[in-house]
């Protein structure tokens, strides 16, 4: 057996591991430093009570003869698929267009196996590293077309660069830039995909943070069902990063542009082959999150993280050009000439704050840092104070 040769083309270390190692090294040298970590996009607030109770009940039922359940449907509990169809998509989809999974990251990787050999995959640059890494590991580096998204183009990529692609990954609102594509921009993308026969994969992992009146899903725009798959997640929405629960929508209307056959049956086949379904306990937690009470509780948490981001943003604004903190709890800081890792080191050494180097999200992230508003309020206030007094050399 030989190594998959594409491993030679992916970054050796996953971005967050590298950050973690630097942080640990710094702490070994400075054990008394009061380090503030604004680097990882992980939820920190306790689970909503409604969700915890539903999972407790589900676990207790498993200890009874009548309530025990073994394997569930590979595509997820019908009740949960119905709830997602109704609460997230206002009844636009039937449950057999919604597939439950144990994480958006899992499905990003799995989706790659749908695309035939030689497929070209366009990816927003910067973006969540899994799109690039899974594309390279599965299809090789030549499959990738990067789409720079920078302040100069208002983080909306040049569509001409995507003309050679078969698949376009978008993330709206975007991690790390926070940029949300508005109705007009989504419409433009859908028209482009329709005209040039592309499939869009839209990652909406952060859409729960988006304010009312703005697009929460690519399917909020006419025509998307014919060209787009959407991935959603309970991770940031309801604090399920450790519990694991997500969904993917593959509409019946969506076809392979070349064969003109529907993608949905292949995805059903693929999921049933590679997977035996998400934990039924987490699915009951997901159902509770979508109840009226659950939604009210998780909305408060989302507002809390956005307030954290607003506090950080106020701290940053005097010294740095700052984007974001509005549609996601992430700030995207422009460094004006400094490299991402130089700025990372300087912030760590002089301010005792751990950020995420923008370069880790793609070449167009060079010269930026990402700061995360996931954390305790006191931590954010302290970080904001330190940032307000900080200047890069
Ligand atoms: N998509 C984006 C844009 C993310 O930022 C993340 C996690 O940070 C994920 C997907 C992963 O989500 P999940 O926890 O559902 O695997």
Boltz pocket constraint, residues with backbone or C-beta under 6 A from the ligand:
constraints:
  - pocket:
      binder: B
      contacts: [[A, 41], [A, 102], [A, 103], [A, 104], [A, 105], [A, 106], [A, 128], [A, 171], [A, 173], [A, 175], [A, 203], [A, 205], [A, 232], [A, 233], [A, 234], [A, 235], [A, 240], [A, 241], [A, 245], [A, 246]]
      max_distance: 6.0
